[in-house]
Amino acid sequence: MPQELTFAQERHLKLIELTRGLLRQLPDMCADFLRDIEPTTQPLTRYAYAVDLHLFFGFLVKEIPAFADQDVRTLQPADLDRLTRRDLSMYLEYLSLYVSDDDTTVTNAEAGRMRKFASLRSFYKFLFKNQLIATDVSRLVDMPKRHEKPILRMEIDEVARMLDLVESGEAMESRQKRYNEHTKKRDLAILTLFLGTGIRVSELVGVDIDDVDFNINAFTVTRKGGSQAILYFPDEVADVLKDYLAERRQQEALPGYENALFLSLQKKRISVRAVENMVKKYATSAAPLKKRLSPHKLRSTFGTNLYRETGDIYLVADVLGHADVNTTRRHYAAMLDERRRMAAQQIKVRENEPEPPQPLPIPESGEKNEGSE
């Protein structure tokens, strides 16, 4: 009997399948590139590269006259040598606003344009390193300047209000209240896990019942890079999880989803999109002025609270699963500056400096000093 695949393994296989589907629409050099980076990357990374390359070659045949109506699959590395700095600058501008294959208008801010153009640079670097092109013209195009945005997080009173909304169903329409009665304990457990552990949404949907151990208040997750990690949670989270699990064990899941910790109303493993929609619904009701609240913002809320309590940026990086502590520093730079300013006020250059001697008063005219005759 074949061994049952984990959620992470199934997801990896699906990404490999999607990547191969895209490569069948692209030149052979794209498959060569992805094979070259396979030992050092995960399936999700390679799929993202394939998506970005599909977008780039689509741009060539739609926007560059020399490539008009060409079959993308027949293009050779030498064809890319015909592209100029101006052509790639046009592509960078194109990324700001374009229409996808399904006629959806797509926009990209600085971060999105940077990531997609960085994919193209990596592709060009591979071609140049392997002497398949004469010049790496992508290096002649300046990347957009990235402006750091402040971290959007929830305050303590907003978190309390959000969790109260889940429990009470207050401010919901009658239809939403009926829905809430079936999902209340599940939604509360999901939100509490985000706030109590800083788990990623992609990690949360993959957690199985068998991954949770209440003896040590911890559970196993598969990190973004594919490695396994143990996340610990406080007693408050344990109480909410136990309450939900009592209900979950009474639910009958569809075949293949029996061990999934969080189920949808369709009795399947809950999806990332469903969790994102749920978080947005409750969070924006609790904090209406914060329009972009998401699972990642709840993760930021956890990271902020942990840093305020510990002041240890390395601990925050480790718990959040950041491979590079500089990622954490960038996100919490404002808080680091605040702590540095506080530290500066604690330093005294001259400890207990004695008072300078006071000069004796000068007697007025005709007045004798004490002890003089």
Secondary structure, DSSP 4 states (H G I P E B T S, - for coil): -PPPPPHHHHHHHHHHHHHHHHHTTS-HHHHHHHHHHGGGS-HHHHHHHHHHHHHHHHHHHHH-GGGTT--GGG--HHHHTT--HHHHHHHHHHTTEEE-TTS-EEE--HHHHHHHHHHHHHHHHHHHHTTSSS--GGGGSPPPPPPPPPPP---HHHHHHHHHHHHH-TT--HHHHHHHHHHHHHHHHHHHHHHHH---HHHHTT-BGGGEETTTTEEEEE-TTS-EEEEE--HHHHHHHHHHHHHHTTS-PPTT-TTBSSB-TTSSBPPHHHHHHHHHHHHHHHSTT-TT--HHHHHHHHHHHHHHHH--HHHHHHHHT-SSHHHHHHHTHHHHHHHHHHHHHH--SSTTPPPPPPPPPPPPTTPPPTT--
